[in-house]
Amino acid sequence: MVRAAALLLSLILALTAFGSAGAEIAWRTDTPAQRTLKEYITLVNQFLTEQGERPVNTAFEMYEKLAVFGITARDGAEEPEGVEITVQLLYQTLNNLQLRVSDPTRFPVIAAAFLWALDPGKTSPKSALETPSAKANRVIREPQTSFEETVEELNGTRPRVYYAYYPNQYRDGVSWLQMTIIFPLEGTWDGSGPVTVSTATRAPDTYSGNDANYDGYYSQDDYTHYEVFVTETPEPDSAAGEDWSIGSP
């Protein structure tokens, strides 16, 4: 009886520490891609729970073409807590996924979960952990040295995986290890393992705030964010090009 009570207490403590593998997320399943995403995250959480890590348990946004998740101390938290997962969806299938983790010691297991879930029947936990562990060890050895692999965003016939590391990216003392997965086009993947593209280059340096010789604009994202405006410039004789200021004829 005492032993049974102790086992029950251990189970309660484990669930309190790591959450539940079936963490309740308000899923949307209106499209095939949304249904695929739910199945994919369920597999991810299976791996995370088996490895002693918290599951993906918070959905911050859930739309037809975008979903944002986190791994948080409590299910359904309001803000990310060092693990951010952003997924872009097509109608039929997943488009790409970006995982960002601020603690390099947690990165291998969390990243491996997303790799293992691509093809759990053929991917072993050991092989899924191999590359994320190497990337995390590199960061631990050289925490001030950035790197990034050039991401090819077009979907192909197999998943592609890219890594990056940004020390103190937003000048708040927090560094981010990042993994990007480009999913294959619907019906094109034969089930062979993901392709990791290892073309790492040094990421843009992070401004330290003490360079007295630099007088200019300090990017808030190390110039890794670009905006593309698709609205055409109005023709000179169009109504959109007229002067609408007060007092104009």
N, C-alpha and C positions, 0 to 999 in steps of 0.2 A: 504493500500500500504506500509506504514511504517512498519507495523507488518510483512508483507510478506518478506520485505527486511531484517528485523532483523532475521527472521527464516532462511533465506538463508545464512546470514552471520554466524549464529551459526552452520549450517551444514558444511560450508566451514572450519570453525575453528576446528570442531570436526574431520573432515577428515584429516586436517593438523596435528592435535595432535596425532591421533591414526592410521592413514593410512586407507586403504580401506579393507573391509572384503574380497573383491575379488582381493587382491593384486596379481599383475601379476608375476607369477613365470614361468620360462622356464621349464615346465613339460616334462618329458619323459614318454611315455605310451606304450613302446614296450612290456612289460610283464604284466600279470595279477596283479602281486604284485605292479608294478608301478601305474597301474590304481587304485588299491585299496588305495594306499598311497595318491593319489590326492584327492579321495573322503573323506578319513579320515581327511586330513589337512583342507579340505573345511569345514567339520563339526566342527573341532577345532576352526577355524577362526570365525565361526558363534557364538560359545559360547563366545569367547574372545571379539568380538565386542559388543555383548549384555551386557557383564559385564564391558564395558568401558576400556578394555585393547587393546593394539595394536595387530594386527593379525600377524601370521607367514607370513613374507613378503619378506624374502631373502633366496635364495637357494645358498649355497656356493659350494656344490658338488651334482651331480646327476648322478649316475651310475646304472647299472642293479641290483647290490647287496648292494649299499650304497647310502644314501642321507643325507646331512647335511644342516640344516636350522638355521635361527636365527630370532629373533624379533628385528628389528632395527628402528631407527628414520626415516630413508628414505628407500623406497623400493629398493632392490638390492644393499645394502651396501657391502663394500669390506671386512669388518671385523665384528666379533660378538660384540654385545654390552650388555653383561651381561645375555643373554639368548641363550643357545646352545642346539640344538636338533639333535641327531644322530640316524638314522634309518638304521637297517640292514634288507635286504629283501631276501626272498627265491624267487623262480620263480613264484609260484602260489599265495603267500600271504606274509604278513609281518612277520618278525622273531622277532625282538625286537626293543625297542626304549629307548633311554636315554635322559632325559631332565635335564639340569643343569641351575640353576638360581642363580645369585649372590646377589640379593636383596630379603631377606626373606618376605618382605611385598608384593611383586609381585608373589611369588611362589604359594600361594593357588589358585588364579584364573587361572594361566597358567597351573599348574598341573591338576586342575579340568577339564579344557577344554579337555585334552587328555583322562581323565577317562570318562567324559560324552560322548565323541565321540565314545567310544567303543560300546555303546548301548543307543543312545539318546532316543529311544522309551520307555525304562524302567528305565533309570537313571535320577533322578531329579538333577537340579543344586545344591540344598542344600546338597544332599547326596554325590555328587561328590566333594564338597568343604570340607567335614567334615575331612577326614584324612589329606589332604595337609595342612589344617589350623592348625591342631594339631601339625604336624611336624614343621611348620613355627613358631608357638608359642613357641615350645620347644627351637628352635634356638635363638629366640629373648630373651628368659629368660636366656639361658646359651650359649652365643655366642662363648665361648672358648671350649665347650665340644663337641667332635666329636661323631658320631655314624654311623653305617652302618648295613644293613640287608644282610645276606648272599643270594646271587642271585643264584637260580637254573636255568641254562640257557636252559635246555631241554624244548621244547614246549610241552604243555599238552593239555587238553580238555577245559580249560578255561583260560582267561588272568590272569596273576599273576603280582603283583605290589610290588616293593621294594623301600625303601628310604635310603638315606645316607646324611651325612653332614660332610664336610671337611673344618675346619677353616684354613684360610691362606695356602691353599694347595700348591701353587707354590711360596711361600715366596714373594708374591707381594702385600700383604695386602688384597687380595680378597678371600672371603670364598664362598663355593659353596654348595647349597642345591640340591640334586639330586634325581630324580625318574626314576626307570627302569621298563618298561613294557615288559613282555614276552608274546607274542601273542599266541593264541591257534593254533593248527594244522588246516589246511584247512578242513572245514566241520565237525569239532568235537564239536564246542561250541553250547550249546542249548540256549544261550541268557541270562542266569542268570548272575548276577553281578560279577565284577572282584574280585579275591581273593587277599587280602593284607596279605603278609607274614610278621608278626611282630616278628622278631627274632633279634632285634637290639643288636649289641655289640659295644664297643668303637672302633673307627677307629684308625689306627696307629697315634701316636703323631706326630705333625708337629715340626720339628727342629726349634728352635727360633734363632739360630745363635750366642748364647752367652754361650754355654755350653763348658767351658774350659777343662772339663774332658773327652770330647769325641774327639778322634782322628781317623778319618776314613772317609768312603765314605758317603756323604750326598745325599740320594736319591732325585731326583727331583719330584717324584710323591708319596712319602710316601710308597714306596714298594707295590703300588696297581697295578703296570703294570708288566706283565710277558711276555716274548717272548719265543715262542716255535719254535724250528727249526726242520723241518721234513726231511731235507736232511740227509741221512744215512752217517755214517763215512765210508770212502772208505776202502776196504780190503787191507791188506798190499801188495798184489801182483797186485793190479789194477793200471791202468795208472793214476788215480786220486791221488794215494798215492805217486807218484814219486816226487823227488826233482826237481823243475823247476827253481831253482835259477840260476843266471848267473854263467857260468863256470862249471855247473854240466855235467857229461858225458851223 
